[in-house]
Structures are given as structure tokens and as C-alpha cells.
Amino acid sequence: MRTKTVLSNAMFAKLGDAFSNVALPHTWNNLDGQDGGADYWRGIGIYNIDLPNPTEGKKQYIEIKGANHVATVYCNGRELGTHRGGFSTFRYELTNAMNKQKNVLTVVVSNAVSDIYPQTADFTFYGGIYRDVTFIEVDACHFDLMKDGTEGVFVTPHCMGKTRLDVFPVNAEGAMVLVELKDAEGNVVGAAGTEAKEHVELIIDVKEPHLWKGMEDPYCYTAEVKLIKDEAVVDTVEVRYGYRSFRVDAETGFWLNGKNVPLRGVARHQDREDKGWAISKEDQEEDIALIKELGANTIRLAHYQHDQYFYDLCDKEGMIVWAEIPYISHHMPGGNANTLAQMEELIAQNYNHPCIVTWGISNEITIKVTHKQDMLNNHKVLQKFVNEMDPTRPTTMACYAMCGPFNRVTKITDIVAWNLYLGWYVPFLWLNDLWIGFYHLIYPNRCLGYSEYGAEGMPNLHAEKPKRGDNTEEYQNIYHEYMIKCFKRHPYMWGTYIWNMFDFAADDRNQGGEPGMNHKGMV
């Protein structure tokens, strides 16, 4: 059977420095990445991690849930591979590189400038292994651990009860795949089995499934998938999923299970003060509790793939999610393949989450107007790729404020949204009503949302006569109170997202007397 051991300690050094002991997860920019000056350290860090002794007859893998941006992995000096992308889970097989005793994993991580997205953005690019590292042992016959960082099990549920499973075993000759679908109480509501092969497809009907209804009732099922060989269970994977239907309408906005549900929510970055991206499960639980307290029913998880644990929390709490890749701000012709690789991992690793309703292809990609035709072509390739990989969810993009509604790139995705700070970076809050109404007039059949809107607010700055740009809490209040009323006047908006739920580190910034931070957070 499968066993997992989370590795919590490492020896770490910046390239050329002496090693010291650190706790995992870890980032080397937790302090200099938040103090301003645009001078946080970007370079190469080396981790040496002691591994458990291998079990004879088993296969061994290492799983890293996040290392930014590029990570090359070695076991006992033998190179296993390089992962390019700082936000997704990746694994390598250790089996043939392990000794019977005294094994060391070496991970060389770089957040230096490269052609890996993101490279230009308004937030700090923390370096390090900032999510969990796990040592995994499995039988030779197991579900594929090398399929885009997933568990090798994908569930496609339909709200009428038809449930498709795509399962990927390896070394499974002579084995059987057995699936049991269980409700939230653990009762088996459907089952099927078949001979194992490289790709197993199963259809199971569940009678009158209990729907996942967002925050009203976030009901989930579990698919328990087993590999059986020689009458023994050799591997088991459990996948949580939910039955729901949704659609987006250009006149009436978002619909969930046939019910009109206006999406009003926030965007979230994954950092914490003095911790950077190396945050705990408790931190993530507090984040979603505060988001719920605010009254939001949707979250844009910007601008990259977040921790799997947070998507699990969104399933559990009924938050509707926009998930995206860090294709942001500046198109790099040498990075096209990387956008596809990061999108493939985002979709594969999050396919089973009922909370996710749209895949974000890019964010503010026209800030730097260079390589325009190549940028447009890459968006078309991404659009086709996503629609083929997951036809159950629409694509979207977050357009830069200065990207006009007639821009060709804004027509590529299935639905669209804008990052607009009318009333903050430019005068006059009423421009929001004017812009939304104008767009809907010229494109009445295009589903429109606000992917970002907000104003800076410092808890120590106040004014009896607040005004735009003063960074006071009072003006921030005026801004958001206006926007609430504005969106009510335009009920066709499919989703609106405050930028941001939490203040976050942006080492280039110097505003409000606290450098290194973006202060648009509600908290």
C-alpha cells in the first residue's frame, strides 16, 4: 500500500554560502521581499534533505508541492530532472537512485530572472521550496504518480448522476480497478470494476445526486479507487468531487444549478507577513474564514496555482473559484511552451474540484505592448488547449485597464473581465457605471466581469475629508460602498473581485508610509 512521509527539515544555503538548518516549507525572501526598495535577493538556493530508508520491493517517489521558479532535483548526486514553474506539484521517481541507507535529496532552486512565467508583476517572487515535500512509497503496481503531478484519477460528474472516471494505473498487468462512489456520510451509492489497463474509463450512474450548491450547501462525494492484484489491494486513491451545473449568461450573469447567483468576491495572494509564501494550513484556514466573514461567495486565486489545500477548503466551504496561470504583464516569446505546461498542470491537478468554474489564461498581458502577434497567437493556442483538455469549464482573462474593449485579445476567451481602478488611479467613481454600460451596449452578448477593483487603505491614516489617493481607510470605505451600489445597477456582471482580500508584498512599491506592500487589502 501507499505510504507518505512529509519531510520537515533541510540544510540550506544560497549558492556559495555555508549551509544551515531550516524548516520546510521555506523561502529565503520572507523579510527582504516585503521591505521595499525592489532589491530582494533573486538567485540560486540549494537544499539537502535526508530521505527515509527505502522499503525493499517498493518504488519511491519525491513530491514537491511548490518550488519557485525553477527546481533541479538530485538523489545521491544523480540528476532526476528539472521542473519549470513555481506553483504546481511535481514528482520524480527515486527508486533507481536510492541506496539501502543514507540517502540525500538535493534540490537546486532558482528565482532568478528567466523565461519562466511570471517575470514582470506587481508582487514579490519568493524563492525556495515553500510548500510541502513528501516522500512516497508504493507497490510496483500503482496509480500513475507521474501524470502531471496528479493522483492519476479524474472524475467528471454530471448533475443528473452520470459519473465518468478516467483512471491511469501503471505496471498493472493482471490487476483489477475497483471504484466505489460514496456520499458525504460514507454510504456507497455506485460501484464498478474492470480489468486494469493503461487508461481505464468507467461510467457509473448515481441516482438523484445531492448537488454541490456553493455556500448554500457545499455537498461533496468521494470516489474511492482501488487497484487489486493477486486478491490484495495494492494501491488506493480517494478523490473528493461534487455534482453541479453552472452557466454564464451575458444578460443575467452567473447561474449555479439553475439558480441565479451573483458572484461577489475577492482576489487572494498566498503570502503572509514575515512568512512570504511559506504559509501553514492554519494560515490558509484563517484566510478562508476571513473571506467568509466578509460576505464573499467567490475567490479569484491570483495570479498562479495555489496550494491544493486551499482548493480543498474552497470545495468544503462552497467558494466558487477562478483559477489561473501566471501568464502576466509582459509576453515573452520564449515562454510560450511554459504557459502551456503551467496550464496543463493547473487543469490536471485541479480538475476534480467542484469549486472551480473558470480557467484564467492571462492577466494584464498587454501592459507591455511588444510581440503583439505572437501574444495573440499564444492566446489562441491556450484557448484551444484548455477547451480540449476541459470542455466542462469556460476560459477567462483579466484585461489591463488601458486595454480597450475593441482589442483583439479580449475576444479570444469564452468570458472576459477587466482590472479597472476607476476612482482610484484616475478620478471619478461614476466612470465605472459609464464603462460597464458602454461595454454592455457594444457587446451585449459578451459575458463581462470585474477581475480587479480597489483602493489603498492604511489603518493608521485617516481624514475628515477623504479624497482619492490619500491612502486613508475613509476613502477606501467610500470607494467600496460606491462599487457595491454600482454592481447592483449592472446585474449582468458575471463576477466581481475586490483587489485584494489581504495586503500583500510588492517589493517595488512605496506607498502610504509602508514600503514593500500593496495596501489594497480589506485585511
N, C-alpha and C positions, 0 to 999 in steps of 0.2 A: 504493500500500500504506500501511498504518497506521504512523505513527511516533510515538514518545513521548519527551518530554524532561522529566526531573524538574528542577524549579526549586528551588534550594537557598539563595537569598538574598532578603532583602526589607528594605525600610525600614519601621520600625515605630514607632508612638507611641500611648500612651494618649491618649484624646480631650483635646485642649487642650495637650498636651506637645509638645516638639520631637521630630523623627524621628531615629532612629539605626539603624545597620545590624544585622540579626540573621540568624542561620542558621535555615533551615527544616528540619525541624519546630521549632515554638517555642511556649512557654507563658510567660505573664507571672506565673504563680504558683508557679514551681518552688521558691522559697525561702519566701515568706510563707505558702504553702499547707501547710507542714509544720512550722511553728514554734510552733503553739498560739496560743491567745488568741481563736479564732473571728473573726479580723479580717483575713483575707486579702482582697486587693482584688478586687471584682467590679464590672465596668463595661464600657466600650467601648474596644476597641483597633482601630487602623487599620493595615493592611498595604498597602504599594505594592510591586508585584512587576513587574520588567521582563520582557516577553514576547519570545520569538524573533520574527523577521520571518516573516510568513505566506508560504506557498508558493502561487503563483498556480494556480488551478484546484482547490485543495484546500479542505476545510472544517476549521475549527479549533474545538477544544473545550478547556475547562479542567476538570480533575478535582481535587477536594479530598477527601481520604480521611477527614478529621476536623477539624471546627472547632466549638468549644463556646461557647454553646449555639445562638446564632442568628447566621447569616452572610449579609450582603447583599453581592452581587458586582457590580462595575462594570468595564467595559473602556473606557478612554479617556473616563471620565466618564459613559458610558451604562449605566444600570442594567439588569442581566441577570436578577436575581431574588433571592429570599431563601429560604434553607434553614433550617428549624426542626427542630433535633435535632442533638445534639453528637457522634454516634458513627458515623454511616453515611457512605458515599461519596456525593457528589453532583457533578453536572456542569452546565455551561452552555455553549451554543454561542457562540463569539466571532466567527464569520465576518463578519457584517454590521457589527460594531463596530470591526473592525481597520483600521488604516492600513497602507500598504505598509512603513513603517518607524516605529520609536519608538512602541511600544505599551506601555501600563501597565495592569496588573490591580490594582484596588483592592478589598480585602476588609475590610468593617467587621464585626468580630466582637464579640459581647456575651455575657458570662457573668453579667450582672445578673439580679436576680430577675424572673421572668416566669411565664407559664403553660405553659412548655415543660418536660417532664419530663427529669431529676429536679430538684426544688427542695428537698426535705427528705430527708436521708440522712446516714448516718454515714461520709462520706468527702468529701474536698475536690473541689469542682467547678472544675477548672482551666480558665482561659480561654486562647484563642488558636487558631492553626492548628497543631495538634500532631501531625498526620500529613502524609504526602507531598502535594505539589502538583505536578501533571503537565500539561504542555501536549501536546495530542494533535492530530495532523493525519490526516485520512482522505480518501479519494475521496468524491465525492458519493454514490456507491453504496456503502453500508457497513452493517454490523450496528448496530442501534439503540443508541446511546450514551446516550440519554435515557430508557431504560426502567428506572426506579428505581435508577439508578446501576450497572446490571449491564452485561455484555457482549452482552446480547440473545440468549443461548444457554442453554437449560435442558435438563438431561439427567435422565431418570427411568429408572434401571436396575432390572431385576428379577433376582433371583438365578438364575433359570433361563435368563437370557440375553436376554430381550426388552428392548429398549432404545428408549425413546421420546425423541425430540428435538423441542423446541419452539424455533424459530428466528425472529428478528424482524429482517428486512432493511428498509432504507429507501431510497427512490429507486432501486429495483431492477427497474424495468420492463425486460424483455428479458434479465435476468440469470438465472443458474443457481446453486442452492445444492448444494454437494458436501460430503458428510460421510464421513470415514474414522475408524473406531474402531481405536485402536492399543493393544496390550498394553504392559506395562512395558518390554519390550525393543524397542519400536518397530515390531513386526510388525502389519500391517493385518489385523484379524480380522472386519471388517464394513464395508460401504460402501453408500452410497445417494446419489442425486441427484435433484433435481426443479427445476421452474421456480420462480423466486423470486416470492413474493408477500408481503403484509403480515405474515402469520403462516404459517410453514411447519411442518407436522407430518410427522415421519418415524418409521417403526418399522424398526429393524434388529435382526436376531437374531444373537447371538454364541453360538457353540457351546461348551458346558461352560465358562463363565467362571470364572476364578480369583477366588475370593471375597476380599473385604476382611475380615480376621479380627481386627481390633483390633490389640493389641500383639503377638499371636502371629504375625501375617502381614499387615501393612497394605498389601496389593497394590492398586495403582491403575491404571486405564486412562486414556487420553487421547482425547477427541473433538476432531478437527481439522476445523473447519467453514470452508469457503471460499465466497466469492462470486466468480463468474466472469462477466465481461461482455466481449463482443467478443473472446472466446478468451483473455482475460487475467485473472489473479487480481487482484482489486481490494481485497479485504479478507480477513483470516484471523483466526479466534479459536480458541484452544486451551483446552479445559476438562478438568480432571482430575476423575475420578469413580471410584466403586467399586461393585461388586456385593456386596450383603449383605442379609440379612433379620434382623429383630430383633422381639422382643415383650417385654412386661412382664406378669408373672403375679403375682396377689395372694398366692399361696402359695409360689412358688419364686423370685420376683424377676426379674432381667433375663436374657434369652436372646439370644445372637448366633449366627446361622446354625445354630440348633437345639442350641446348646451353652449350658448354664447358666454365666453369667459374672457373679459378684457384682461390682457396681460400687463400688469403694472409692477415693475420690479426694479432691480438694481444690477449693476455690474460689480464683479468681485475680482481683486487680485489676491494672490495666495501668500503675501508676506505679512510678517508681524514685526513690530518694533523690537530691535536688538536681536532678532532671530533670523531675519531675512526670509528665505523660502524654507528653512529647516524647521517647519512647524509640526506640532503634535496632533494626534487625533482629538485631544481635548480642545486645542485651539480651533480646530475645524468645527467641532460640535458647538462651541461658543459662537462662532461666526454664523452658523445657520440659525441658532436660537435668536440672535440679534436681528437677523434678516426677517425672521418670522415676526418678531416683536414690532418691527417697523410697519408690517402690514403687507409686505410684498408677496406675490404669488409666483414670481418668475425670477430667474437669475441668468444674466449673461456671464458665462465663465470666460473672462478675458485674460490675456489675448493668446491663449495657448491651452493645451490639455492640462487639466488639473488632476489632483490625486484621485485615484479610484475611490478612496474612502469618501470623498466629498460627493461624488456622483451617487454612491450608495445612500448617503444621507439625504440627497435630493429625492431619490426614489421613495425613501421611508417617510419623508415629511411632505411629499406631494408638490415639491417645487418643480415648475416647468422650466426647462433649461435650453439655452442657446449655447452650443459647444463649438469651438473654433480652433484653427491653427494660427501660428504666429507669422502669417504672411502679411507683413505690416509696414506701412510708411514709405518704403523705398524698394521698388522692384529691382532685383539683381538677376540679370540673365543667367549667371552661373548657378543660381539657386532653384531653377525650375524643378529639377528632379527631386530636390529636397522638399519642396512644397507637396509634391505627390506622395513622397514617403511619409511625411508627417500626417498628411490627411488619411492615408491608408491605416496607419497605426491608430489615429484618433477614432476612426469609424469602427475598426475591428475590435479595439479594446473596450468600446463603449456601446456597441451595437445592442446589447441586451437591456440597456437601461430604459425603462418606460418614461423617465423624466425628460429625456432629450427629444425635442421636436424639430430642431433645425441644425444644420451644419453650416458654420460660418467659413467662407472661403478666404476672405481677406478683410483687413481693417485699414482704412485711410491710405490705401495703396497709391493714391495719386498725389500725396504730399510733395514728392519729388517727381516732376514730370519728365522722366527720362525713359528711354527704351519703350516708348508707348505701345508700339505694335507688338513687341514681344510680350509685354504685360497683358495686353488684350488676348493674345493667343494662349498664354498660360492660363488665364481665367476660363477660357472656353474649354481647354483640356481638363482643368479641375472640375468644371461643371459637368462635363460628360462622365468623368471618372466617378464622381460622387453619385450621380443619378443611376449609374450602372451598379455600383457597389452596394448602394442602399436606396432602392426606389421607394421606400416607405416614408422618407423624410425629405422635405424641401431644402434647398440651399438658400443661404442669405449672404449678405455682405454689409459691412459698416462703411459708409461713404464719408469721405472727408468733407468738412463744412464747405470748402471752396470748390468742391466737385459738383458742378451744376447738374440739374435733373436731366439735361439732354446728353450728358456724357455717355459714350457707348458702353463703358464698363458697367454702368449702373443697370443695364438691360440684360445682363448675362444670367444672373442668378434667378431662382424661382420667385423669391420675395426679396425685399430690399429695406434698408434702414439707413438713417443718416446720423452722424455725430454733429449736432448743432448746439452752439452755446450762445444763441441769440439772447441778448440781455445780460451777457457776461463779457465775452471778448469784444462784442460790438453793442452799441446802445439799443434800447427799446425792446422790452419784453414782447410787445404786440407783434413784432416781426415773426414770432413763432406761429401765431394764427395766420398771418399773411402767407408764410412759406408753405405751411401744411395745406391750406386751402388752395393755393396756386398749384401745387403738385397734384393734388387730387383732381383739380379741374382739368389739367392737361393729360393726366394719366389715370382716368377713373377706374381702369381695370387692373392697375398695378397695386399690389399689397404693400403699404407703406408703414414703417415704424421709426421710432427714435431709438437708436442704439446707444447714444450718449447725450446727456444734457446735465448741466450742473454749474455750480458757482463755488469759489473758495470760501471757506469759513473757519476762522481761528477761534478757539474757545476763550482766548484772552483778549480778543479785540471786539469792541462794542461801540455803537454810535446811536445817539438820539435821532439823528437824521442820516440813516444809512444810504449809501449810494454805490453804484456799480464800481467794482474794483477796489473797494476799501477792505476786503477780506474779513468783514465783520459777520458774526452769526446772524445779526439782524437782517442784513441784505440777503444772506443765504436763505433765511426764512421767507423773505418777500419773494425771492426768485422761485422757490419750490411751491409756495402757495399759489403763485400765478400759474405755474406749469400744470398743477393738478386741475385747475379750472380749464386751462387751455385744452388738455386732452379730453375732458368731458365734452367740450364743444366739437370735437372731431372723433366721434366714436368708431370710425372706420380704421383707426390706427391699430395695427395687429399686435404691437408690443411696444412698451416704452421702458427705458432703463436709465435710472439715475447713474451718473458718473460722479462719485463711486460710493459703494457702501462704506468703505473704510479708507481713511487716509493711507497712502502707500508711498514707498520710497521711489524717488526720481532724483537721482544724484545731481542732475543738471540744473535743477530748479533752485530758485532763491526768492521765495515769496512769503509775505506775512511775518517776517522776522524769524522764520524757522527754515533754514536752507535744507535742501536734500529731500523735500517732501512735496507731494501733491496733496493739497488740503481740501479737495472737493468731497472728501468722505463725509457721510452722515454721522459716522462714529470716528 
